[in-house]
Amino acid sequence: MTPEFNTVAIVLLVALFLLWNLDFIATLLNLGSLKPELPEEFRSVYDEEKYAQSQDYTRAKSRFGIITSIASLTVLLVFWFVGGFSWLDSWTRSLEWSPIPTGLLFVCTLMFGSYLAGLPGEIYFTFKLEEQFGFNKTTPKTFLTDQIRNIGIFLVIGLPLLAAIFAIFLTFENAWIYGWLLTVAWSLIAQYLAPTYILPLYNKFEPMAEGELKDAINAMAQRCDFPLTELKIVDGSRRSGKTNAYFTGFGKSKKIALFDTLVEKHTTEELVAVLAHEIGHFKRKHIIQRMALGIVQTGLIFFLLGLVLNPTSPFSRELFDAFGIEIISPHAGLVLFMILFNPISRLISIPMHAWSRKHEFEADAYAAEATGKPEIMIEALKKVSKDNLDNLTPHQLRVVLDYSHPPMLVRIQALRALPPAPSA
């Protein structure tokens, strides 16, 4: 069946091209906002050479992003217009397997093809671009084992979930409700198991040694009434020179993990301030809020997916015709829905990023209040910015589209604007 150039196809094509052009314009504006003068605020940690390097890094990532986005869109459109989706659906059905294995083969074939298409770019980014700026610590062996682990985790966790979703849509009326509940339960279980069983497959988590840093962090957690149960050092330097910290855990069991690169480059006071920021997310209930919104979003996605998979819907028929697929099925519908939802998701991400940036301001303010020393938090942010070669002057459109965290200079200005802590 040949793809039809119908109304749905036209609308989707226009949306995809508009989305690409929006990103392209944002990238050009972002490059144009690079300023030759180092912002005064960062002169305590940057020198002119380091600042120039951060701008070169922004330019290199921008060029790479433009090339990969063109390649990705081209692959999708070529596969679509030559009837690739129709051919793959016909081929998998010709094997005369039962519906669920047929659906899994269809989706996995597309995923593997997409993986292979993106692999050269991932290799270039890791071993050329990141290497050029001194970030890459990943060896070819580590890269290969990571790829194998990723595939293995999908086979163990993702594939059964996919099969269960297909079974639900093949069996029940109002299947979107059951698919939503199953996916939410699955994701909550995965979040609970990840720190113990999944993340250690990629990194070593060593208990923090006794000493000044551990005592200071425990003292901060106690002052903040934060139920800290474990402190771990992660061998982040195994893959990258960039810095990071995060916490995991449910209920009254909280675990904090610091990358060894972060510990090496910051003072004890700065590390305590960074962790106070993470505690701020917990105390301000950001984690619960984001989780609740994620559950609602998942429900909306499954509701829309249910509409797409309705065989009596004229829209569903037109969507499948646009891709040349004769039979409306859960597996093909899921793939087409993901393509259709991509532009919508991009628009939804704009208010989501704004909400996330608001949370970051709140967590920064909490850290400043908890430590009583906003200057320490400011110094930590400056060092993180330098260590990761952040763009210090991003264009506002790029921020609106992609930044889940406010630009560093804006965060620092917000910290400086906070009222002084009350004297004891």
HUURTA-V904984 format. One record per helix or strand of 3 or more residues. SS is the DSSP state (H for helix, E for strand). FROM is the first residue (numbers start at 1). LEN is the number of residues. Records with the same first field share a line. If there is no record, write none. Layout:
SS=FROM-LEN + FROM-LEN
This chain:
H=7-26 + 40-3 + 48-34 + 84-11 + 99-34 + 140-32 + 175-27 + 212-12 + 236-3 + 260-6 + 268-16 + 286-23 + 314-9 + 330-42 + 374-14 + 396-7 + 408-9
E=205-3 + 228-7 + 245-4 + 254-6
